[in-house]
Amino acid sequence: MEWDGAIDGDDDSEEAADLFRVIGRQVRLLRERAGLTQRELGERLGYSEELIRSLERGRRTPQPEFLDAADELLDAGGLLRAAKEDVKRAKARARVKHPAWFKDYAKLERQAVELHDYSTLAMPGLLQTEDHARAVFTSRQPLLPDDIVEQRVLARMERQEILTSWPPPLTTFTIEESVLRRPIGGHEVHRRQLEKLVEFAGLRSVELQVMPTYVDEHPSLGGPFILLTPKGRAQVGYLEVQNISKLITDLEEVRMLSARYGSIRGQALNPRESLVLIEKILGEQ
């Protein structure tokens, strides 16, 4: 699905972005001093090369556990660890703001205990790599300014924190096979995106399924949708097309979407079969 919010260019957001860039430069200098590549640092800390690259560019928020681990591994003498409180305060001040058509959903997503996503045209935003998201926003018409592209990429990456926070919501993603075969951003970006899907599929809280193109009795040709259950509240549905969105709260409409999603999952490949297909497509790259 194609949705996301932008970070408004207020002073607090700019200050946070500046802080993250400074910390990123410190990480890069310490890494280079230690003679490590981004991949090597990621492997030693248990992070992907892409995440290290994003952090060094100031495009991802440095989490406390990363700062602690990197400080020790890179012999930073407390330099990175000391930044934890500054990052915490910056995050509190720089609230990610979303456009009006996305705000209601974004608020509910942060409260989700369950989330079920059926994607037919685009990779789910919660599963996109940074480079894939950048390719999506860069190709959007009318064209977005470069700074807005970067702000929206950052906002999309920040949303992914719900998948690794504790406790994470129970999430299922059912994706049309055609989505997995479209090389958004080129073959290298696409290859890393497929690798990221394999990584997400390994999370205990995530179930990933693929709807193969050979299914001839398709249970939902009406387009993509999301079912979301906020903590302590009833399940809702979410639809979006061309930046026009609809949040569905009517119990009967939500029930029908839920039944439809159950049918979709029933006809899709199971998670193990889906992983085999993703790895097969990955091997073709």
C-alpha positions in Angstrom: 0.0 0.0 0.0 1.1 3.5 -0.7 0.7 5.6 2.3 2.9 7.4 4.8 3.3 10.7 6.7 5.9 13.4 6.4 7.8 15.1 9.1 6.9 18.7 9.2 9.9 21.0 9.0 9.5 22.6 12.4 12.4 23.5 14.6 12.1 20.5 16.9 12.2 18.1 14.0 15.2 19.8 12.5 17.1 19.7 15.8 16.4 16.0 16.1 17.6 15.4 12.5 20.8 17.4 13.2 21.5 15.4 16.4 21.0 12.1 14.6 23.4 13.2 11.8 26.0 14.1 14.4 25.7 10.8 16.1 25.9 9.1 12.8 29.1 10.8 11.9 30.6 9.8 15.3 29.6 6.2 14.6 31.2 6.3 11.2 34.5 7.8 12.5 34.7 5.3 15.3 34.0 2.4 12.9 36.6 3.6 10.5 39.1 4.0 13.3 38.4 0.4 14.3 39.0 -0.7 10.7 35.5 -2.1 10.2 33.2 -2.0 7.3 29.5 -1.3 7.8 28.7 -4.9 7.1 31.3 -6.1 9.7 30.1 -3.7 12.3 26.5 -4.8 11.7 27.5 -8.5 12.0 29.3 -7.9 15.3 26.4 -6.0 16.8 23.6 -8.1 15.3 22.3 -5.5 12.9 22.0 -5.4 9.1 24.4 -3.4 7.0 21.5 -1.3 5.8 20.6 -0.2 9.3 24.3 0.7 10.0 24.3 2.7 6.8 21.1 4.5 7.7 22.3 5.3 11.2 25.5 6.8 9.9 23.6 9.0 7.5 21.4 10.2 10.3 18.3 8.6 8.7 17.4 6.3 11.5 16.9 7.0 15.2 19.8 5.5 17.2 18.2 3.2 19.8 19.7 3.0 23.4 20.7 -0.6 23.0 22.6 0.2 19.8 24.4 3.1 21.4 25.4 0.9 24.4 26.7 -1.9 22.2 28.5 0.3 19.7 30.1 2.3 22.5 31.6 -0.8 24.0 32.6 -2.5 20.7 34.2 0.6 19.2 35.9 1.6 22.4 34.1 5.0 22.4 34.8 5.7 26.1 31.1 6.6 26.8 30.8 9.0 23.9 27.9 7.2 22.3 26.3 6.0 25.5 26.2 9.6 26.8 24.0 10.5 23.8 21.1 8.3 24.9 19.3 11.0 27.0 19.8 13.6 24.2 18.2 11.1 21.7 15.3 10.5 24.1 14.6 14.2 24.6 14.9 14.8 20.8 12.4 12.1 20.0 9.9 13.5 22.5 10.2 17.0 21.0 10.2 16.0 17.4 6.8 14.4 16.9 6.3 12.8 13.6 3.3 14.5 12.0 1.2 13.0 9.3 -1.1 14.5 6.7 -4.8 14.7 7.6 -5.8 11.7 5.5 -3.3 9.5 7.4 -3.4 10.8 11.0 -6.2 8.7 12.3 -4.7 5.5 11.0 -1.2 6.4 12.2 -2.4 7.0 15.7 -4.2 3.6 15.8 -1.2 1.8 14.3 1.0 2.9 17.2 -1.5 1.3 19.6 -2.0 -1.9 17.6 -2.0 -5.3 19.3 -3.0 -7.0 16.0 -2.4 -5.9 12.4 -3.3 -7.8 9.2 -2.3 -6.4 5.9 -3.4 -7.5 2.4 -1.2 -5.9 -0.3 -1.9 -6.1 -4.0 0.1 -3.4 -5.7 3.0 -2.3 -3.5 5.1 -3.7 -0.7 3.6 -3.0 2.7 5.2 0.1 4.2 6.0 -1.7 7.4 8.2 -4.1 5.5 10.0 -1.8 3.1 13.7 -1.2 3.2 15.0 2.3 3.2 16.2 2.2 -0.4 12.9 0.7 -1.5 10.9 3.4 0.2 13.2 6.0 -1.2 12.6 4.7 -4.7 8.8 4.7 -4.1 8.8 8.4 -3.0 11.3 9.5 -5.6 9.2 8.1 -8.4 5.9 9.6 -7.1 4.1 12.1 -9.4 4.0 15.0 -9.1 7.6 15.0 -8.0 8.4 15.5 -4.3 11.4 17.8 -3.3 14.5 15.9 -2.2 14.1 17.0 1.5 10.5 15.8 1.6 11.5 12.5 0.1 14.1 12.0 2.9 11.6 13.1 5.6 9.0 10.6 4.4 11.6 7.8 4.2 12.6 8.5 7.8 8.9 8.6 8.8 8.3 5.2 7.2 11.4 3.7 8.8 10.3 5.0 12.2 6.9 3.3 11.8 8.7 -0.1 11.6 9.7 0.1 15.3 6.3 -1.4 16.2 7.5 -4.7 14.8 10.5 -4.9 17.1 9.1 -3.2 20.2 8.1 -5.2 23.1 5.5 -6.6 23.2 5.1 -6.5 19.5 1.7 -6.7 17.9 0.6 -9.9 16.2 1.0 -9.1 12.5 0.2 -11.0 9.3 1.0 -9.9 5.8 -0.5 -11.5 2.7 1.2 -10.2 -0.4 0.3 -10.8 -4.1 3.2 -12.6 -5.9 3.3 -9.9 -8.5 4.4 -7.4 -5.8 7.4 -9.6 -5.1 8.4 -9.7 -8.7 8.4 -6.0 -9.5 12.0 -4.7 -9.2 11.2 -1.3 -7.6 14.4 0.8 -7.5 16.3 -1.7 -9.7 17.6 -5.2 -9.2 20.0 -4.5 -6.3 17.4 -2.6 -4.3 14.9 -5.3 -5.1 17.3 -8.0 -4.0 17.8 -6.3 -0.6 14.1 -5.9 -0.2 13.5 -9.6 -0.7 16.3 -10.3 1.8 14.5 -8.0 4.2 11.3 -9.9 3.8 13.1 -13.1 4.7 14.4 -11.4 7.8 10.9 -10.1 8.8 9.5 -13.6 8.2 11.9 -14.9 10.9 10.3 -12.7 13.6 8.0 -14.7 15.9 5.3 -12.1 15.9 5.1 -11.9 12.0 3.4 -14.3 9.7 4.1 -13.7 6.0 2.1 -15.3 3.2 2.1 -15.0 -0.6 -0.9 -15.2 -2.8 0.4 -17.0 -5.9 -0.6 -15.7 -9.4 -1.9 -19.2 -10.4 -4.9 -19.0 -8.0 -7.9 -18.7 -10.4 -10.7 -18.2 -7.9 -9.4 -15.0 -6.2 -11.3 -14.2 -3.0 -10.7 -10.4 -3.1 -10.4 -8.5 -6.3 -11.6 -5.3 -4.6 -8.1 -4.2 -3.7 -5.8 -3.9 -0.7 -6.9 -3.3 2.9 -5.7 -3.5 6.5 -7.4 -4.9 9.6 -6.1 -3.3 12.8 -7.0 -3.9 16.5 -5.8 -1.1 18.8 -5.2 -2.0 22.5 -8.5 -2.1 24.4 -10.6 -1.2 21.4 -12.6 -3.0 18.6 -11.0 -4.0 15.3 -11.1 -1.4 12.5 -10.5 -1.6 8.8 -8.4 0.8 6.6 -8.6 1.4 2.9 -6.6 3.7 0.7 -6.2 4.6 -2.9 -4.4 7.6 -4.5 -4.0 9.3 -1.1 -7.7 9.0 -0.4 -8.3 6.9 2.7 -11.2 5.5 4.7 -11.1 4.3 8.3 -13.9 1.7 8.7 -15.4 1.3 12.2 -18.9 -0.1 11.3 -18.9 -3.6 12.9 -20.6 -5.3 10.0 -18.2 -3.8 7.4 -15.2 -4.8 9.6 -16.7 -8.3 10.0 -16.9 -8.7 6.2 -13.3 -7.6 5.7 -12.2 -10.0 8.4 -14.0 -12.9 6.7 -12.6 -11.9 3.4 -9.1 -11.8 4.8 -9.6 -15.3 6.3 -10.5 -16.5 2.8 -7.5 -14.8 1.3 -5.1 -16.4 3.8 -6.8 -19.8 3.3 -6.0 -19.7 -0.5 -2.5 -18.2 -0.2 0.6 -20.2 0.4 1.3 -21.0 4.0 4.2 -19.2 5.7 6.7 -22.0 5.0 5.7 -22.3 1.3 5.7 -18.5 1.0 9.3 -18.3 2.4 10.4 -21.0 -0.2 8.8 -18.9 -3.0 10.5 -15.6 -1.8 13.9 -17.4 -1.6 13.3 -18.8 -5.1 12.5 -15.3 -6.5 15.6 -14.0 -4.6 17.7 -16.7 -6.3 16.5 -15.5 -9.7 17.9 -12.0 -9.1 
